[in-house]
Amino acid sequence: MTTLIDRARIIESQGIFIGGSARIFDIPGRKILMTLLDSGLFPNSKVLDVGCGCLRGGYWLIHFLEKDCYFGIEPDSEMLHAGVSILMEPEEIERKKPRFNFNHDFDFTVFGQTFDFIVARSIWTHACKKQISTMLVGISQTASDGGVFLTSYIKASILRPDYKGTRWVGRSHTSDEVGVVAHSFGWIQKECEKHGLEVQEILDEALNFGNQTWLKITRQQ
Ligand SMILES: C[S@@+](CC[C@H](N)C(=O)[O-])C[C@H]1O[C@@H](n2cnc3c(N)ncnc32)[C@H](O)[C@@H]1O
């Protein structure tokens, strides 16, 4: 039987981006599931995985969730197809019936569905401020009552200044360029307020990974 890391290496050997290092491929995915569980995930929660890539987190979420509960958006169709056909077991895809969409507009309404959890791992670490604002609109439109948005980010500092550029930085369906960006927590807080949302950092070391910190965004009380 192949391990998850073996399967990630097969995808990588085909020249397809797997979201990070194959050697530790399973860790960010496990932490995505752990972070959602820590925030109240149930097997029947409806989950949207934004920029789901080759299902590094989706693998764990699809296994945990019931049928018809997992939704993924990923504009890099080659990456997503590799995840579905190489990372996932065919019988698990058949059983759980995950749904996917390839839009690159951060349009969360495409499934005609509200979500208990929206997760974006290693997305705000590449997105520009306009794209983050668009995602916040998407959350207001599609988060269920009590819905939770979990996103990882790199906090701006003297060493990593607040990103003011206007485009995505890093690998994507249109670029092979490597790179990450940082955002100011203060700016994120203000932007959330504009959309009727509130944000808090999750500082639990068991859930965070690498230089990224989880943010938990919910509707203002
Ligand atoms: C660093 S990878 C992270 C993938 C996945 N979330 C994970 O943790 O493995 C960033 C992902 O964002 C996707 N992406 C790039 N532009 C996007 C867009 N406009 N909308 C949605 N996803 C996008 C990339 O194709 C890539 O799969």
The ligand as a Gaussian input file, in Angstrom:
#p B3LYP/6-31G(d) Opt

LIG

0 1
 C        0.283000      27.203000      -1.547000
 S       -1.029000      26.460000      -2.400000
 C       -2.032000      25.875000      -1.062000
 C       -2.949000      24.758000      -1.489000
 C       -3.778000      24.121000      -0.354000
 N       -4.633000      25.065000       0.307000
 C       -2.850000      23.446000       0.610000
 O       -2.737000      23.871000       1.772000
 O       -2.191000      22.489000       0.177000
 C       -1.991000      27.839000      -3.000000
 C       -3.175000      27.400000      -3.847000
 O       -3.974000      28.515000      -4.209000
 C       -4.428000      28.309000      -5.531000
 N       -4.854000      29.587000      -6.136000
 C       -4.128000      30.487000      -6.824000
 N       -4.905000      31.493000      -7.265000
 C       -6.165000      31.216000      -6.819000
 C       -7.433000      31.862000      -6.980000
 N       -7.561000      32.998000      -7.664000
 N       -8.526000      31.286000      -6.403000
 C       -8.412000      30.132000      -5.694000
 N       -7.225000      29.468000      -5.524000
 C       -6.130000      30.001000      -6.094000
 C       -3.203000      27.704000      -6.209000
 O       -3.520000      27.113000      -7.456000
 C       -2.756000      26.724000      -5.151000
 O       -3.428000      25.508000      -5.251000

